[in-house]
């Protein structure tokens, strides 16, 4: 996954007229990654990721929070 800094650099180098191969070599990332990012950037004019497809998550719960609220020791205390 590209960092935001790498994305900005790809855009900058591309806008300056550098080829995909030259940009990829300079940033030490694969040509295919550079090409794919440039095409997505030209399409959206944004460096942020696209919204993920699929169903939204129904629950966004932290497992530790759940465990702490129903931990065995707390349940035993409530029973006494």
N, C-alpha and C positions, 0 to 999 in steps of 0.2 A: 504494500500500500504506500502510496506517495504521501509525503508530508506536505503541509501547506507551503512550506518554504521551497520544496522541490517543484511544486506546481507553479508557484510564482516565477521561479527561474525558467521553467519550460516555456511559459507564456512569454516572458521577456526575451529569451533567446530566439523564440519563433518569430516574435514581432520584429526583431532586429534582422530577420532574413536568414537566419541559420537553418540548415537542413535538419531534418529529423535525426539523421545519422550523426551529424556533428553535435547536435544538442544532447543526444543520448550518450555519446562517448564522453563529452565534457562533464556530464552529471553522473556518469558511471551507472546508468540504468538501461534496461533493455530497449531496443528500438521499438519493439511492439508496444511497450508500455507508454513510451513517449508519443508514438503515433496515435494510440487509442485516446490518450488524454487530450492531445491537441484537437482531435476530431470532436470529442465531447465538449471541449471548451468552445470551439467554433459554433457548435450547435446551441449551447446554453448560455455562453458568455459568463460563465460562473465556474469557480474552482471547487465549489462544494459538491459533495456527493449527491447523486440522484436519490430520490425517495425509494426505499426498498419496496419491492413488490410483495404481495402476499397479504394474508390476514393480519390485522393488528394484534398485538399481544393483549390478551384479555386481562392478565394479571401481571403486575410489575412489583412483586414483593421481594423484599430482601430476606433470604433464608435465616440469617442470624436474628433479625427482628422477630420472625415467626417463632424461632426456637426460644428466644428469651421470653416471649409472652406465654408460651406453653411448656416451659422446661419442666422436667420431672420434679425438681425440687420445689418449684412454685406450685405445682399441682398437689404435691404431698402436703405443703403448708395449708393450702385451701381446704383439704380434706379433714384436717385436724381441728 
